[in-house]
Amino acid sequence: MWDPDVYLAFADHRNRPFYEMLSRVGATRARRVVDLGCGPGHLTRYLARRWPEAVVEAVDSSPEMVAAARERGVDATAGDLRSWKPKPDTDVVVSNAALHWVPEHPDLMVRWAGELAPGSWIAVQIPGNFETPSHSVVRALSRREPYAKIMRDIPFRVGAAVQSPAYYADLMLTAGCKVDVWETTYQHQLSGERPVLEWINGTALVPVRERLSEQMWEQFRQELIPLLDDAYPPRSDGTTLFPFRRLFVVAEVGGSGRSRR
């Protein structure tokens, strides 16, 4: 179960890529702006301020996140990004840190480019840190007993679906878009006791927590702590550096490129 409060514990760090992505979207006016994977809605409200005349559509697969977004005044609905289709007046589609959970997301991005009108915009940010210790130690511990049988169906390798910037650039150029693709590795300076553990509590550890009893969950956390401490040792000033790679794709539909559809 996704916990909006846990997810927002590092809101300052998680919000920065969203604003950097949106700064590259060139739409000055929009009729409809869609936030796919809106989470608790705290960033969706920025879309309404950026395009005040637009209808803002928000979708998330988590009922808990949808409820949190609605509490913030966002008219969010529960839905699967795989089945979402743009309405005819959609001018901007945003998906921030959501598509890595969808292995077939490249096909979705191409489909959206084909369904949106020329001059529309697609802006996507995808975490690309799935081979770093914050994820690899969780995978390794999950393969050990007594956890292995309980968690054998967890899709820990969702990050394998995240491709290179060149891949996404070619993908969207081929779909007939003008594209701006880049990647950034942030060096987040985290504070507090075991901040990396607290960070992944709101993301990578969500499916783990769902499958374990209270006793096993606490045991798993205790075994995970020294592994994360070794990988991310605290600095002498009490902060912990947490590298985090993210990929960005901003595409203007019909802007350039050669469509093969």
C-alpha positions, 0 to 999 in steps of 0.5 A: 500500500502506497503511503502518501505521507511516507512518500512526501518525507523527501518532497524537496528532493523528489520535487526538483526533477518535476520542475526541471522537466516542466521548464522544458515544456513550451506550451504557453496555453493549454486546454487540458493538462494530464498528470499520469501517476499523479501521486498525492497531488502536491505537484498536480496543483502546480500544473493548474497554476502553470496553465490556469485556463486548462482542465487538469486531469489526474490519474493514479493506480493507487487508491491511497494516492488518489484519496490524498490528491483529492484531499488537496483539491485535485480531481484525481481518479484511479486508473491504469496508465496502460489503458489511458487515452487522451481526450481530443482537447489534451495539449500536455501529458505529464508523467513524473516518476511513474512509467518505470513501473510499466515495462511497456512504457515505450509503446505507450509513449509512441501511442500517445504521440500518435493519438495527440494532436500536432503541437501537443507535448509529452513530458516524462521523467523516469528514475534510472537507479535500479542497479544501485545499492538501494535496490540491489541489496533489497533484491539480494536480501529478498532472495534469502530465507525466510523471505524468498518464497514469500517475495518471489513474485515481486517485480524487482527488475522493473528498472530493467525496462528503463532504457538509455537517453539515446533510445528514448530520443530515437523512439520519439523522433521516429514517432514524429516528435521534436525531442529533448532528452537528457539524464541527470544524476542528483547527489541528494544530501540527506539528513536524519538517521538512516535516511536511505532506508526511509527514502526507499520505505516510500518506494522500493520497499512498498511491495515488500511491506505488503507481503510480510507480517509485522514481525517479518517486516521488522526483521527484514528492516533490521537485516537491511540496515547494515547493508544500506549503512555500508553502501551509504555511510554517513558523512562527518557532518551527519549527512548522507550522499544518495546518488539518484539517476533520472531520465527526462523526455520532453517531446513536442508532437509533430514538431520534427522527426520522421514518423514510421506509423 
